[in-house]
Amino acid sequence: MSTEPAFRFVDLFAGIGGFAAALTAFGGTGVYSVEIDPRASRVYELNWGHSPLGDITHDATDSVMNVPEHDVLAAGFPCQPFSKSGAQRGMDETRGTLYWHILNIVQAHHPTVLLLENVRNLAGPRHLHEWQVIIETLRAEGYRVSETPAVFSPHQVPPSRGGRPQVRERVFITATYDPDGVGDDFAPEPAVTPSTRIDGFDPSSEWSLDDFLEPDHHASGCELSTAEKLWIDAWDDFVQLMWEARQGRRLPGFPLWADAWPTTAAKAAELAEQIDSHETPSWKRDFLTKNNAFYDANRQVIDRWAARWGVFTEAFPPSRRKLEWQAQDTPRLWDCVMHFRPSGIRAKRATYLPALVAITQTSIIGPRRRRLSPREAARLQGFPDGFTFGTQPQAATYRQLGNGVNVGAVWNVLKAHVSRDEAILKTTPEGRRIITAVLDAPDSPDGRLRELFSSR
């Protein structure tokens, strides 16, 4: 890789450096980064050589601009509520939000490409107003940006292209500076969509989670407690009993809740009263009715199972008396990926994982009989094994990875965007350098990142 920077980038709300990983692998050089969390900043410093610790609300204001000129602006900005006061639309309505500080930088420097990322909900109906404010303010600054959200997940991309077995839908806002309207003759479509399939990859059948996991059943700090093993053993027995009792028919898709089964006359009367009550929400009536019917059809097997495992004792708190089966024809619970949730034990096929989250719902890998390790979680976000988290607690690492952007998703989104706007980018020296760096880069960032971190 050339030692000369292909382009300059800034990394806002930098976290531990998901954007930095992708943009550095493309040959870019960071000229400014900022992150308010001290622990995340320390991890960033350990891996990228400088600390981003700071506050964008101090560095990009009406009167202060500490962000230098750059070619690519990347930001996984938090989605704060936008003010809806007043009848005006546009700039005034972004004040008081972190997006306003991004807009200050855009107005000061007009970088060639913008690459913004946010949670899937930003493109939902509850945030239509905020979405329109972002699109309209960027267009007012001369940017070509699609009004249709670009929603993308790393599980849509094959591993050869930097994809990962993690369903992590995020909204990407990609924009190209086009003050002269070079691209006005063709409407800007989103660079990617939820239906994008690179190289015809089928995520429903072609992923192997094992490729990203350690072979060992043991990983320090990832062990299951005795109680957790008991809960899984009990429901694993339940799953196998139901396969036999139902003659190979899969479990129903609605949550199975032991406390909603009429196991005694008193409970049956109580549940019947709830079902018949107009005060019970329709969704709950439906839920109770289905559980009632399921129990009636399998009463003898369920009663013996519940007694054998003590399901209605203190050993099973209410949230562990629920099973959300989303694993289709998987024959055993221990063959699944699981999450302990307030709504119950959720089980999925061990193909790809739900999104890593910044809370304590770390995936349990049934075949490994333990939780996903921090290193495995880092792999699922696209970081090479040489990426270090220092000596911080594992909980901090899980939280940072759950808050982060997926490297392979960034890589493929930027490639798609540059390909879409190539005709516009060709008109400026900065744009031509970005084209060369991005479109001539390998299909995947993985090789370059392994090389980069192995040399440190």
Secondary structure, 3 states (H helix, E strand, C coil): CCCCCCCEEEEECCCCCHHHHHHHHCCCEEEEEEECCHHHHHHHHHHHCCCCECCHHHHECCCCECCCCCCEEEECCCCCCCCCCCCCCCHHHHCCCHHHHHHHHHHHHCCCEEEEEEEHHHHCHHHHHHHHHHHHHHHHCCEEECCCCEEECHHHCCHHHCCCCEECCEEEEEEEECCCCCCCCCCCCCCCCCCCCHHHCCHHHHCCHHHHCCCCCCCCCCCCCHHHHHHHHHHHHHHHHHHHHCCCCCCCCCCEEHHHCCCCHHHHHHHHHHHHCCCCCHHHHHHHHHHHHHHHHCHHHHHHHHHHHCCCCCCCCHHHCEEEEECCCCCCHHHCEEEEECCEEEEECCCCEECCCCCCCCCEEHHHCEECCHHHHHHHCCCCCCCCCCCCCHHHHHHHHHHCCCHHHHHHHHHHHHHHCHHHHCCCHHHHHHHHHHHCCCCCCHHHHHHHHHCC
